[in-house]
Amino acid sequence: MPHVVTENCQDCRFTDCVTACPVACFHGDGERLYIDAKACIDCGACIPRCPVRAIKEDFDLSADEEEWAQINALRAPGLPVVRAKEAPLPGAEGRRAALGLN
């Protein structure tokens, strides 16, 4: 089962996760990251690297999060691959704090 980037990534774009990915399945836009389900090998290396707990296995998604599997599948293929750690978005630490994850 592929992994999915959920709502917690929105307006953060921490990229710690991409450095753990052996197949470069992360794609990104100016607001967040997405996982290409066709490229993901389901290794799970990215999950503990995400500081906002935005990555889940698709079978672990709650009913409210299930839409993110489709959003990732639609958006990832049309966006550039993100392979290296980049600076998070301004306000990312505040978002992390708002999520109760500091």
WODA-V896626 format. One record per backbone hydrogen bond with DSSP energy under -1.0 kcal/mol. CO is the residue of the C=O (numbers start at 1). NH is the residue of the N-H. If there is no record, write none. Layout:
CO/NH
CO/NH
This chain:
2/58
4/56
6/9
7/10
9/12
9/13
12/89
17/20
25/36
26/82
27/34
31/11
32/29
34/27
36/39
36/40
47/50
50/53
54/6
56/4
57/60
62/65
62/66
65/68
66/69
67/71
68/72
69/73
70/74
71/75
72/76
75/78
76/79
80/28
89/92
91/95
92/96
93/97
94/98
95/99
96/101
97/100
